[in-house]
Amino acid sequence: MADSVLQLKCSCNNYPWGKTGSSSLAASLCSKTPDTDFKIDESKPYAEMWMGTYPVLPSYVLSTGEDLQDVLDKRTDLIGEQVIKKFGHTKLPFLPKILSIAKALTLQVHPSKDLSARLHAKDPSSFTDPNHKPEIAIALSQFEAFCGWKPLADIQSLFDLQPLQRYKPAEQTHFNNETLKRIVAAILKDTEANTASVQTQLSQLPASAFGTQTHIPALLPRLQSQYDKTDPGILVALLTMNYLTLPPGSCIYIPADGIHAYLSGDIVECMARSNNVLNTGFCPRADRDSIDLFTSTLSFEPHRPEDAIVPAERFERGGGRTVVYKPPTSEFDVLVSELGKEEEEVVGGLGGPSVLISTRGDGVMSVEGREFELREGYIFFVGQGVETRFKSAKGMSVYRAYVE
């Protein structure tokens, strides 16, 4: 039987929000693949390690150097008829990553499938595929994120503050999602001088002026130090979006068209196969997309922070040490297996392909009678339908994106 398991070598990008050198978990894990040609430069930021077949930063089979997608095109049995029929191709429909975040990512949304198709047809160099990009983020460390919208009543109370009244539509009597949409557009379209002035005025208010939202005056100088007080993303994030501080193991879901900006921490991220994004804040003005396009794309759910949380559920085909995160999207779910010292776990065959990474510890993975050393940072593709057995030495954490 041909191999169903392929060890991979991957690489990292150098977005400026990433952690520097070996302090980046993404870079540290990436560098631990044996015989990899990836080397850490301690002077560079390392933001994301990609694990999959997206052509911007593809994974390669460690033993042969082949692009993983080239292998899957020849070995369609590794994907399985069910998944090929479901999506109409032999590409992995998901893209897992490790992110190491030192400062706020861009204020962004990922366009819907319909809009992505139109943007890709019009500008394929900027929008490199016709797909949408719902995603989840699982915290490996304490994780800070701006995610979705605050309850409308909380937003409304803030815009009654004198420095912010300039952004309220004068003719609207009811504060609703349309009001919020117009406020966001007004903030993004304001002049740099006005944006800076509003932030200065907010910084001079007592903390009590923000009611229970005391994170606003606490975070304002931090975001200004990362970007500039002329950046409108600071106002949009602090005033209209949920601010979440999550412990390791927590998971959030970002739907297509969902506004978000991750702030700090190390995470496992998994998304549908896409790289499309619209940016309007926490970035230089030259890198910002059309404000009208951005605001027209926005969806207005969730409106509560708890609605963004994806709970961990017991995985029924596991042996008791595996949970599954199941976002409301068809492209992927994510398994997490946590093993203590000298513990074992068995995960039954999955109905589609998977990509896994060990983020902690070491041990052995057994598949179809073969054993594979599984150390921190080792990454594997596993074909559909095969049972996997894990045995740890001193403990081990395994994250595994898959589709069925």
Residue pairs with C-beta under 8 A, 6 or more apart in sequence:
1 368
2 75
2 77
3 370
4 78
4 367
4 368
4 382
4 383
4 385
4 386
5 365
5 367
5 368
5 370
5 372
5 380
5 381
5 382
5 383
5 386
6 61
6 62
6 63
6 68
6 71
6 380
6 381
7 33
7 61
7 62
7 63
7 372
7 378
7 379
7 380
8 33
8 51
8 59
8 60
8 61
8 62
8 68
8 355
8 379
8 380
8 381
9 33
9 35
9 36
9 37
9 38
9 59
9 60
9 61
9 62
9 379
10 30
10 33
10 38
10 49
10 50
10 51
10 57
10 59
10 60
10 379
11 30
11 38
11 49
11 50
11 57
12 18
12 24
12 26
12 27
12 30
12 38
12 46
12 47
12 48
12 49
12 50
13 46
13 47
13 48
13 50
13 57
14 44
14 45
14 46
14 47
15 45
15 47
15 48
15 105
16 45
16 47
17 45
17 47
17 101
17 102
17 103
17 104
17 105
18 24
18 26
18 45
18 46
18 47
18 48
18 99
18 100
18 101
18 102
19 25
19 26
19 27
19 45
19 46
19 47
19 100
19 101
19 102
20 42
20 43
20 44
20 45
20 46
20 102
21 27
21 40
21 41
21 42
21 43
21 44
21 46
22 28
22 31
22 40
22 42
23 100
24 40
24 45
24 46
24 47
24 100
25 98
25 100
25 140
25 141
25 266
25 359
26 46
26 47
26 48
26 49
26 97
26 98
26 99
26 100
26 266
27 40
27 46
27 49
27 100
28 40
28 377
29 49
29 98
29 357
29 359
29 376
29 377
30 36
30 38
30 46
30 49
30 98
30 377
31 38
31 39
31 40
31 377
32 375
32 376
32 377
32 378
33 62
33 377
33 378
33 379
34 62
35 62
36 62
40 46
45 102
46 100
47 99
47 100
47 101
48 57
48 97
48 98
48 99
48 100
48 269
49 97
49 98
50 56
50 57
50 58
50 59
50 95
50 96
50 97
51 59
51 95
51 96
51 97
51 98
51 355
51 357
51 379
51 401
52 58
52 59
52 68
52 92
52 94
52 95
52 96
52 273
52 355
53 59
53 67
53 68
53 69
53 72
53 91
53 92
53 273
54 95
54 273
54 275
55 69
56 128
56 275
58 67
58 68
58 69
59 67
59 68
59 355
59 379
59 381
60 66
60 67
60 68
61 68
61 71
68 381
69 90
69 91
69 92
71 78
72 78
72 79
72 90
72 91
72 92
72 353
73 90
75 383
76 84
76 90
77 383
77 384
78 353
78 381
78 383
78 384
79 90
79 92
79 352
79 353
79 383
79 384
80 351
80 352
80 353
80 383
80 384
80 385
82 351
82 352
82 384
82 404
83 93
83 351
83 352
83 353
83 384
83 403
83 404
84 90
86 330
87 93
91 273
92 273
92 353
92 355
92 403
93 272
93 273
93 331
93 332
93 403
94 270
94 271
94 272
94 273
94 331
94 332
94 355
94 401
94 402
94 403
95 270
95 271
95 272
95 273
95 274
96 268
96 269
96 270
96 334
96 355
96 357
96 399
96 401
97 268
97 269
97 270
97 271
98 140
98 266
98 267
98 268
98 269
98 357
98 359
99 137
99 262
99 266
99 267
99 268
99 269
100 266
101 262
101 263
101 264
101 265
101 266
101 267
102 264
103 226
103 263
103 264
104 146
104 223
104 226
104 227
104 233
104 237
104 261
104 262
104 263
104 282
105 261
105 262
105 263
105 282
106 233
106 261
106 277
106 279
106 280
106 281
106 282
106 283
106 287
107 146
107 233
107 236
107 237
107 259
107 261
107 279
107 280
107 281
107 282
107 283
108 259
108 260
108 261
108 277
108 278
108 279
108 280
109 257
109 258
109 259
109 260
109 277
109 278
109 294
109 297
109 298
110 116
110 132
110 133
110 134
110 135
110 254
110 256
110 257
110 258
110 271
110 274
110 276
110 277
110 278
111 119
111 127
111 132
111 133
111 256
111 257
111 276
111 278
111 297
112 132
112 256
112 257
112 297
113 130
113 131
113 132
113 256
115 297
116 127
116 129
116 130
116 131
116 132
116 133
116 274
116 276
117 130
119 126
119 127
119 276
120 127
120 128
120 129
120 130
120 276
121 130
127 276
128 275
128 276
129 273
129 274
129 275
129 276
131 272
131 273
131 274
131 276
132 256
132 272
132 274
132 276
133 256
133 271
133 272
133 274
133 275
133 276
133 277
134 253
134 254
134 255
134 256
134 258
134 271
134 272
134 327
134 328
134 329
134 331
135 253
135 254
135 269
135 270
135 271
135 272
136 251
136 252
136 253
136 254
136 269
136 270
136 271
136 310
136 325
136 327
136 334
137 143
137 145
137 251
137 252
137 254
137 262
137 267
137 268
137 269
138 249
138 250
138 251
138 267
138 268
138 269
138 270
138 325
138 334
138 336
138 399
139 246
139 247
139 248
139 249
139 250
139 251
139 265
139 266
139 267
140 248
140 265
140 266
140 267
140 268
140 359
141 248
141 265
141 266
142 245
142 246
142 247
142 248
142 264
142 265
143 244
143 245
143 246
143 247
143 248
143 250
143 262
143 264
143 265
143 266
143 267
144 243
144 244
144 245
144 246
144 262
144 263
144 264
144 265
145 243
145 244
145 246
145 252
145 260
145 261
145 262
145 263
146 237
146 241
146 242
146 243
146 244
146 259
146 260
146 261
146 262
146 263
147 241
147 242
147 244
147 252
147 254
147 258
147 260
147 305
147 308
148 241
148 242
148 254
148 258
148 259
148 260
148 301
148 302
148 303
148 304
148 305
148 307
148 308
149 155
149 180
149 240
149 241
149 242
149 259
149 300
149 301
149 302
149 303
150 240
150 241
150 242
150 303
151 303
151 304
152 175
152 176
152 177
152 180
152 303
153 175
154 213
155 175
155 180
155 183
155 239
155 240
156 175
157 211
158 164
158 210
158 213
158 216
158 239
159 165
159 167
159 168
159 183
159 239
161 202
161 205
161 209
162 201
163 198
163 201
163 202
163 205
164 198
164 202
164 239
166 186
166 190
166 194
166 198
167 183
167 186
167 187
167 190
168 179
168 183
169 179
169 182
169 183
169 186
172 178
172 179
172 182
177 300
180 240
180 300
181 295
181 298
181 300
183 240
184 236
184 240
184 295
184 298
185 291
185 292
185 295
187 195
187 232
187 235
187 236
187 239
188 232
188 236
188 280
188 281
188 291
188 294
188 295
189 291
190 198
190 232
192 230
193 230
195 229
195 230
195 231
195 232
195 235
196 228
196 229
196 230
198 235
199 220
199 224
199 229
199 234
199 235
200 229
202 216
202 217
202 220
203 217
203 220
203 221
205 217
207 214
207 217
210 216
210 217
215 238
215 243
216 238
216 239
219 238
219 243
220 234
220 238
223 231
223 234
223 237
223 238
223 282
224 234
226 282
227 233
227 234
227 282
227 283
231 281
231 282
231 283
232 280
232 281
233 261
233 280
233 281
233 282
233 283
234 281
234 282
236 259
236 280
236 281
237 243
237 261
237 281
237 282
241 259
241 260
241 261
242 302
242 304
242 305
242 308
244 252
244 305
244 308
246 252
246 265
249 312
249 336
250 309
251 309
251 310
251 311
251 312
251 325
251 334
252 308
252 309
252 310
253 308
253 309
253 310
253 327
253 328
254 260
254 308
255 299
255 301
255 328
255 329
256 299
257 297
257 298
257 299
258 299
258 301
259 298
261 281
261 282
268 334
268 357
268 359
268 399
270 332
270 334
270 401
271 331
271 332
272 329
272 331
272 332
273 331
278 289
278 290
278 293
278 294
278 297
279 287
279 288
279 289
280 288
280 289
280 291
280 294
281 288
301 307
302 308
310 325
310 326
310 327
311 325
312 323
312 324
312 325
312 336
313 323
313 324
313 325
313 326
314 320
314 322
314 323
314 324
315 322
315 323
315 324
315 335
315 347
317 347
317 348
317 349
317 350
318 335
318 337
318 345
318 346
318 347
318 348
319 344
319 345
319 346
319 347
320 345
321 337
321 338
321 339
321 343
321 345
322 335
322 336
322 337
322 345
322 347
323 335
323 336
324 333
324 334
324 335
324 336
325 333
325 334
325 336
326 333
327 333
330 403
331 403
332 401
332 402
332 403
333 401
333 402
333 403
333 404
334 399
334 400
334 401
334 402
335 347
335 354
335 356
335 398
335 399
335 400
335 402
336 397
336 398
336 399
336 400
337 345
337 347
337 390
337 396
337 397
337 398
337 400
338 396
338 397
339 345
339 361
339 363
339 390
339 391
339 392
339 395
339 396
339 397
339 398
340 392
340 395
341 392
341 393
341 394
341 395
342 391
342 392
342 393
342 394
343 391
343 392
343 395
344 389
344 390
344 391
344 392
345 389
345 390
346 387
346 388
346 389
346 390
347 387
347 388
347 389
347 390
347 400
348 387
349 384
349 385
349 386
349 387
350 382
350 384
350 385
350 402
350 404
351 384
351 385
351 404
352 384
352 402
352 403
352 404
353 381
353 382
353 383
353 384
353 402
353 403
354 381
354 382
354 400
354 401
354 402
354 403
355 379
355 380
355 381
355 382
355 400
355 401
355 402
356 379
356 380
356 382
356 398
356 399
356 400
356 401
357 377
357 378
357 379
357 380
357 398
357 399
357 400
358 374
358 375
358 376
358 377
358 378
358 396
358 397
358 398
359 376
359 377
359 397
359 398
359 399
360 376
360 395
360 396
360 397
361 376
361 392
361 393
361 394
361 395
361 396
361 397
362 373
362 374
362 375
362 376
362 392
362 393
362 394
362 396
363 374
363 390
363 391
363 392
363 393
363 396
364 371
364 372
364 373
364 374
364 390
364 391
365 371
365 372
365 374
365 380
365 388
365 389
365 390
366 372
366 388
366 389
366 390
366 391
367 382
367 386
367 387
367 388
367 389
368 386
372 380
374 380
374 390
374 396
374 398
382 388
382 400
390 396
390 398
